[in-house]
Amino acid sequence: MSNRCRQHIINAISPNNSLTAVSRMFDVDLSIIHRIWKEYQLSRKIAKAPKGGNRAKSLNISQESILWDIIEDDCSLTLENLSDRFFNATNIRIIRTQWRDI
């Protein structure tokens, strides 16, 4: 949910509008409205917390170099074949979900 929507929710909550009414008004689950309101009451914070961040790389520099050598040797490899060749060279298995971290 955008910070702008969160601001609209905070503005809509008043003595005349209950959290349930605001939930219906914006078609948002009551638990989300409650969480936004509670955080606003505790810290006066409207902006959502950032997600994720910089993850540590899965491979060190020498392993990354080996991977690039395999790619330069045959750039038409599928991810599965590339993973197999990298495993044969380093004894490290790269699974599909790790490719985005390299």
N, C-alpha and C positions, 0 to 999 in steps of 0.2 A: 504494500500500500504506500502510495507516495506521501511525502511530507505535507503536500497541499491538502490531500484528503484527510490526513490526520488533523490538520488545523481546522478543517470544516467540522469534523467530529467534535473536537474540543469546543468550538464555538457553539455547536448545537446543544451541547449538554448545559442545561440551566435548571433552575428550580421548577420550571414548567415542563421540561422534557426529562423523562427518566432514561436510564441507560437502555432499557428495553425499547422505548419509543425511538431513540436515536438508532438503535440497531435495525429496527424496521424501516426507518426513514432512509437509511443508506444501504439497506439490504446487505448488512454485514453481520457475521455471527456475533452474538452477545459477548462471548469470551474475548473477542478481539477488541470490542468497544471497551470492555472492562479493563483489559490490559493497558490500552492507550490512556484511559482516564486515570488509572492508578499510577502509572508512570508520570503522568502530568502532575498529579497531586503531590507526589513525593519529590520530584526534581524540577518541576516546571519545564520539563523537556518535551518537545513535540517531535523533533527529528528522530527517525528510526536509527538504531545502532547499525554501524557498517557491518557487512557480512564478509566472511572469508578473510582474505589477506594474502600476504606473500607466503606461499608454502615453500618448505625446504625442497631442494631438488632431490629427486630419487637417485640420481647417478652422480658420481664424482667426475672430475675432469677427464681422467684417463678412460673411464667407461664411456663417457659421452664421445670421446675421440674415436673409440672403437666402433660405436654406433654410427658415427658419421662416415667412417671408412667403409663400413658395410653398405651404407646408402650410396656412397660415391661409386662403389664397385658395381652395384646394380640398383639403380633408382626405380626400377619397375617392380620391386618386391612388394607383395601384399604385407599388411601388418603382421599377419600370422607367420609368414615366411621370414620376415625381418626379425620377429621375436625369436623364432627358432635359431636363426643364424647367430643372433646376439647371445642366446643361451649357450650355444656350442662354443662360442669364443670366450665367454666370461663366467659361465655357470650361474647366471642371474636370469631369472624368468621375469619378463615384463608382461604384465597382464593388461588387457584392453583399457581398464580404467586409469592406469598409470601413464598412458601416452600423453595426456594433457599436462602432466607435471614435469615432463622432460624438457 
